[in-house]
Amino acid sequence: MKLGTGEIILLILVTLPLYFLPYIIGRKKTFARQLFILNLFLGCTFIGWVIALVWAFKNETPGEVEKNISEHTLATLEKLNQLRKDGVITDEEFSIQKHKLLNQ
């Protein structure tokens, strides 16, 4: 059976996202670059793909997340915290702004 051009393109469009599923799941983690490299080079082996998938679901430790915070974000958080201590903003407003900053 010979595949036509449209069928080959469809096959690629279906299998490529499956191949990179571990990276797609873990793309917002601090180790996303390493996960992509593992998935790219060892994803073709079943065991490499499974390891990448398990790694994608791994929770980050607080230390890993803190390393990813830029100096600007840290300075902004300190200013927001000072505004909260001074009573300029409420605890709820502080939490909302903190969440916005850390999830950019």
Secondary structure as UniProt FT lines:
FT   HELIX           5..19
FT   HELIX           21..26
FT   TURN            27..28
FT   TURN            30..31
FT   HELIX           32..42
FT   TURN            43..44
FT   HELIX           46..56
FT   HELIX           62..67
FT   HELIX           71..85
FT   TURN            86..87
FT   HELIX           91..102
//
